[in-house]
Amino acid sequence: MTFRRPARALAAATALVALGALAGCAEDGTGVDPQRVDVAAAFYPLQFVTERVGGDAVRVTNLTKPGAEPHDLELTPRQVGEVSQAELVVYLKGFQPAVDEAIDQNGGDRALDVAQVRPLLAANAGGHDHADDGAGHADEEGGRDPHLWLDPTRLAEVGDRLAQRLGAVDPDRAADYTARAGALRGELERLDAEFAAGLRTCQRREIVVSHTAFGYLTERYRLDQIGISGLAPESEPSPRRLAEAAREAREHGATTIFFETLVSPKVAETIAREAGARTAVLDPLEGLAADATGADYLSVMRTNLATLRTALGCS
């Protein structure tokens, strides 16, 4: 199951060089903390949940730097080595082909695929299906939406499963991992309740988004996403699709066309001009912006809630 165009594969020779370099680091103790579990997280939401469940007992390395688009990740030789050396790798199979390849080669038995915690939604869940817009998204993405973390209750399930895996790696602190996962679940359930209450009574239920990353959010809170393009944010919608999206925005009385922090707003701005609407950021939380000092999953989700309430005229 692949959600995006595969990144360029790392050469086997490069991977072997990386492994040799990391083996040297391991021998002299560099970057290794024997008191903590070494975890590699593929991208930000998985880093967040791992840090919250693991606490001081884990050392988490995020393979995707802040401000980078996670789908386009190409691992450096050092990162390939980090995957091979980690005691646990937390990833979403099919979301980042370079990570999948590194795990297949070096870390399959130490990996937690969060897509297996609960079956993923279909790619057009929670909205209109525009897979026929000429971009070929259905074949590219395997028909499944990977953005499970936009439903806080699903992220809580990931936390519970992660606690089990950390407990298997580090049995002496298994109870601590379970307790922290329970605390995180409580926070995520409160966030879920805030979204449910905040979006219960709104003048509109449709959100127009630059790409259909919000199926979990719209299905959970009974909204309807109108995607200008499919799941691939870098794809260019056809002129026909742009005209259709502008028409749909006008028909639904949309006041706001949403774009994302890590991709260009140009398509959203084009639709907004045609529909007489404004633009605003709705963050799919694939990663934090490079300048997002002090922000985390919870704060960004609450910002999303406030943005949606304004755009949809919620009381």
C-alpha positions as CSV (number, residue, x, y, z in Angstrom):
1,M,0.0,0.0,0.0
2,T,1.7,3.2,-1.2
3,F,0.3,6.7,-0.6
4,R,2.8,8.8,-2.6
5,R,5.2,8.6,-5.4
6,P,8.2,6.6,-4.2
7,A,11.2,8.7,-3.2
8,R,14.5,8.0,-4.9
9,A,15.8,4.7,-3.5
10,L,19.0,4.9,-1.5
11,A,21.8,2.9,-3.0
12,A,22.8,-0.3,-1.2
13,A,26.4,0.8,-1.1
14,T,25.4,4.0,0.6
15,A,23.4,2.2,3.2
16,L,26.4,-0.1,3.9
17,V,28.6,2.9,4.4
18,A,26.1,4.4,6.8
19,L,25.9,1.2,8.8
20,G,29.6,1.0,9.1
21,A,29.8,4.6,10.3
22,L,27.1,4.1,12.9
23,A,28.7,0.8,14.0
24,G,31.8,2.9,14.7
25,C,29.8,5.4,16.8
26,A,28.2,2.5,18.7
27,E,31.7,1.1,19.5
28,D,32.9,4.4,21.0
29,G,29.6,5.1,22.7
30,T,28.8,8.2,20.7
31,G,25.0,9.0,20.6
32,V,24.1,5.9,22.7
33,D,22.4,6.2,26.1
34,P,22.2,2.8,27.8
35,Q,19.6,4.1,30.3
36,R,17.1,5.0,27.6
37,V,15.3,3.2,24.8
38,D,16.4,4.5,21.4
39,V,13.4,5.1,19.2
40,A,13.3,6.4,15.6
41,A,10.0,8.2,14.7
42,A,9.3,8.7,11.0
43,F,7.6,12.1,11.2
44,Y,6.2,14.6,13.7
45,P,2.9,13.1,15.1
46,L,4.7,9.8,15.7
47,Q,7.5,11.7,17.5
48,F,4.9,13.5,19.6
49,V,3.1,10.3,20.8
50,T,6.4,8.5,21.4
51,E,7.8,11.3,23.5
52,R,4.6,11.5,25.5
53,V,4.3,7.7,26.1
54,G,8.1,7.2,26.6
55,G,8.9,10.2,28.7
56,D,12.4,10.4,30.1
57,A,12.8,6.6,29.4
58,V,13.2,7.1,25.7
59,R,15.4,9.0,23.3
60,V,13.4,9.9,20.2
61,T,14.9,10.8,16.8
62,N,12.6,12.3,14.3
63,L,13.6,11.3,10.8
64,T,11.8,14.3,9.3
65,K,13.2,17.7,10.2
66,P,10.8,20.6,11.2
67,G,9.6,22.4,8.1
68,A,10.2,19.5,5.7
69,E,7.5,17.8,3.7
70,P,7.5,14.2,5.1
71,H,6.3,12.5,2.0
72,D,9.4,13.7,0.1
73,L,11.8,12.5,2.7
74,E,15.1,11.0,1.5
75,L,17.1,9.5,4.2
76,T,20.8,10.4,4.7
77,P,23.3,7.7,5.3
78,R,23.3,8.6,9.0
79,Q,19.5,8.3,9.2
80,V,19.7,4.9,7.6
81,G,22.1,3.9,10.3
82,E,19.7,5.4,13.0
83,V,16.9,3.1,11.7
84,S,19.2,0.1,11.8
85,Q,20.4,0.9,15.4
86,A,17.1,1.9,17.0
87,E,15.5,-0.4,19.4
88,L,12.1,0.6,18.0
89,V,11.1,2.3,14.8
90,V,7.7,3.9,14.7
91,Y,6.4,4.6,11.2
92,L,3.4,4.4,8.9
93,K,3.9,1.9,6.1
94,G,3.4,3.4,2.6
95,F,3.6,7.1,3.7
96,Q,7.3,7.6,3.3
97,P,8.9,5.1,0.8
98,A,12.4,5.9,1.9
99,V,11.6,4.9,5.5
100,D,9.8,1.7,4.3
101,E,12.9,0.7,2.3
102,A,15.2,1.3,5.3
103,I,13.0,-0.8,7.6
104,D,12.7,-3.6,5.0
105,Q,16.5,-3.7,4.8
106,N,17.5,-3.1,8.4
107,G,14.7,-3.0,10.9
108,G,11.6,-5.0,10.2
109,D,11.5,-6.9,13.4
110,R,11.9,-3.7,15.5
111,A,9.3,-1.7,13.7
112,L,5.8,-0.6,14.7
113,D,3.6,0.2,11.8
114,V,0.8,2.5,13.1
115,A,-1.4,1.7,10.1
116,Q,-2.0,-1.7,11.6
117,V,-3.5,-0.3,14.8
118,R,-6.9,0.1,13.2
119,P,-7.8,-0.2,9.5
120,L,-7.2,3.0,7.6
121,L,-10.1,5.0,6.0
122,A,-10.7,5.0,2.3
123,A,-9.0,7.9,0.5
124,N,-12.3,9.7,-0.2
125,A,-13.8,9.3,3.3
126,G,-15.3,12.4,4.8
127,G,-15.8,14.2,1.5
128,H,-16.1,14.3,-2.2
129,D,-14.0,11.9,-4.4
130,H,-12.1,13.7,-7.1
131,A,-9.8,10.9,-8.1
132,D,-10.8,11.5,-11.7
133,D,-9.2,14.9,-11.9
134,G,-6.4,13.7,-14.1
135,A,-3.7,13.4,-11.4
136,G,-4.0,9.6,-11.0
137,H,-4.2,9.8,-7.2
138,A,-6.2,6.5,-6.7
139,D,-3.4,4.4,-8.2
140,E,-0.7,6.4,-6.5
141,E,-2.2,6.2,-3.0
142,G,-3.6,2.7,-2.9
143,G,-7.0,4.0,-2.0
144,R,-6.3,4.6,1.7
145,D,-5.9,7.9,3.7
146,P,-2.8,7.8,5.9
147,H,-3.6,10.9,8.0
148,L,-5.0,8.9,11.0
149,W,-3.6,11.3,13.6
150,L,-6.3,14.0,12.7
151,D,-8.7,11.9,14.7
152,P,-7.5,12.3,18.3
153,T,-9.1,9.0,19.3
154,R,-7.1,7.1,16.8
155,L,-3.9,8.7,18.0
156,A,-4.8,7.6,21.5
157,E,-5.0,4.0,20.2
158,V,-1.5,4.4,18.7
159,G,-0.3,5.5,22.1
160,D,-1.8,2.4,23.8
161,R,-0.1,0.1,21.2
162,L,3.1,2.0,21.5
163,A,3.1,1.5,25.3
164,Q,2.8,-2.3,24.7
165,R,5.8,-2.3,22.4
166,L,7.9,-0.2,24.6
167,G,7.0,-2.4,27.5
168,A,8.2,-5.4,25.5
169,V,11.5,-3.7,24.8
170,D,11.9,-2.4,28.3
171,P,9.9,-4.6,30.7
172,D,11.1,-3.0,33.9
173,R,9.3,0.2,33.0
174,A,6.3,-1.3,31.3
175,A,3.9,0.0,33.9
176,D,5.2,3.5,33.4
177,Y,4.6,3.4,29.7
178,T,1.1,2.2,30.3
179,A,0.4,5.0,32.8
180,R,1.7,7.6,30.4
181,A,-0.3,6.3,27.5
182,G,-3.4,6.5,29.8
183,A,-2.6,10.1,30.6
184,L,-2.1,10.9,26.9
185,R,-5.4,9.2,26.1
186,G,-7.1,11.5,28.7
187,E,-5.7,14.6,27.0
188,L,-6.7,13.4,23.5
189,E,-10.2,12.5,24.7
190,R,-10.6,16.0,26.1
191,L,-9.4,17.4,22.7
192,D,-11.9,15.2,21.0
193,A,-14.7,16.5,23.2
194,E,-13.7,20.1,22.4
195,F,-13.9,19.4,18.7
196,A,-17.2,17.7,19.0
197,A,-18.7,20.5,21.0
198,G,-17.1,23.3,19.0
199,L,-18.2,22.0,15.6
200,R,-21.7,20.7,16.7
201,T,-23.7,23.8,15.6
202,C,-22.3,25.6,12.5
203,Q,-23.8,27.4,9.6
204,R,-21.9,25.3,7.1
205,R,-20.5,21.7,7.2
206,E,-18.3,21.8,4.1
207,I,-14.6,22.7,4.1
208,V,-12.7,23.4,0.9
209,V,-9.1,22.2,1.2
210,S,-6.1,22.2,-1.1
211,H,-5.8,18.5,-0.9
212,T,-7.9,15.8,0.8
213,A,-5.9,15.2,3.9
214,F,-8.7,15.8,6.4
215,G,-10.9,12.7,5.9
216,Y,-10.4,11.5,9.5
217,L,-11.2,14.9,11.0
218,T,-14.3,15.4,8.7
219,E,-15.6,11.9,9.3
220,R,-15.2,12.2,13.1
221,Y,-16.9,15.5,13.4
222,R,-19.5,15.1,10.6
223,L,-18.0,17.6,8.2
224,D,-17.6,17.3,4.5
225,Q,-14.3,18.0,2.8
226,I,-14.2,19.4,-0.8
227,G,-10.7,18.7,-2.1
228,I,-9.2,20.8,-4.8
229,S,-6.9,17.9,-5.5
230,G,-6.4,14.4,-4.0
231,L,-4.1,13.2,-1.3
232,A,-0.9,14.4,-3.0
233,P,-0.3,18.0,-2.0
234,E,2.3,18.7,-4.7
235,S,0.0,17.6,-7.6
236,E,-1.4,20.3,-9.9
237,P,-5.2,20.1,-10.4
238,S,-6.4,20.4,-13.9
239,P,-8.1,23.6,-15.1
240,R,-11.4,21.7,-15.1
241,R,-11.0,20.7,-11.5
242,L,-10.1,24.3,-10.5
243,A,-13.3,25.5,-12.1
244,E,-15.4,22.7,-10.4
245,A,-13.9,23.5,-7.0
246,A,-14.7,27.2,-7.4
247,R,-18.2,26.4,-8.4
248,E,-18.7,24.0,-5.4
249,A,-17.3,26.6,-3.1
250,R,-19.8,29.2,-4.3
251,E,-22.7,26.7,-4.2
252,H,-21.9,25.9,-0.5
253,G,-21.4,29.5,0.5
254,A,-17.8,28.8,1.5
255,T,-16.1,31.8,3.1
256,T,-12.7,30.2,3.4
257,I,-10.4,28.1,1.2
258,F,-7.9,26.3,3.3
259,F,-4.2,25.7,2.5
260,E,-1.4,24.1,4.5
261,T,1.8,25.2,6.2
262,L,4.2,23.1,4.2
263,V,2.9,23.6,0.7
264,S,2.3,26.6,-1.6
265,P,-0.9,28.5,-1.1
266,K,-1.2,29.4,-4.8
267,V,-4.0,26.9,-5.7
268,A,-6.1,27.9,-2.7
269,E,-5.6,31.6,-3.6
270,T,-6.8,31.0,-7.1
271,I,-10.0,29.3,-5.9
272,A,-10.6,32.0,-3.3
273,R,-10.4,34.7,-6.0
274,E,-12.9,32.8,-8.2
275,A,-15.3,32.1,-5.3
276,G,-15.0,35.5,-3.5
277,A,-13.6,33.9,-0.4
278,R,-10.5,34.3,1.8
279,T,-7.8,31.8,2.5
280,A,-6.6,30.4,5.9
281,V,-4.3,27.7,7.1
282,L,-5.7,24.4,8.2
283,D,-2.7,22.3,9.3
284,P,-2.7,18.6,8.5
285,L,0.0,18.2,11.2
286,E,2.3,16.1,9.0
287,G,5.1,18.1,10.6
288,L,5.7,21.3,12.6
289,A,6.9,24.5,10.8
290,A,10.5,25.3,11.3
291,D,9.6,28.4,13.3
292,A,6.8,26.8,15.4
293,T,8.5,27.5,18.7
294,G,6.5,26.0,21.6
295,A,3.9,24.4,19.4
296,D,2.9,20.8,19.7
297,Y,0.2,18.5,18.4
298,L,-2.4,19.6,20.9
299,S,-1.9,23.4,20.4
300,V,-1.9,23.1,16.6
301,M,-5.1,21.0,16.7
302,R,-6.7,23.6,18.9
303,T,-5.7,26.3,16.5
304,N,-7.3,24.2,13.7
305,L,-10.5,24.1,15.8
306,A,-10.6,27.9,16.2
307,T,-10.0,28.3,12.5
308,L,-12.7,25.9,11.5
309,R,-15.2,27.6,13.9
310,T,-14.6,30.9,12.3
311,A,-14.8,29.6,8.7
312,L,-17.9,27.6,9.3
313,G,-19.8,30.1,11.4
314,C,-20.1,27.9,14.5
315,S,-22.0,29.1,17.5
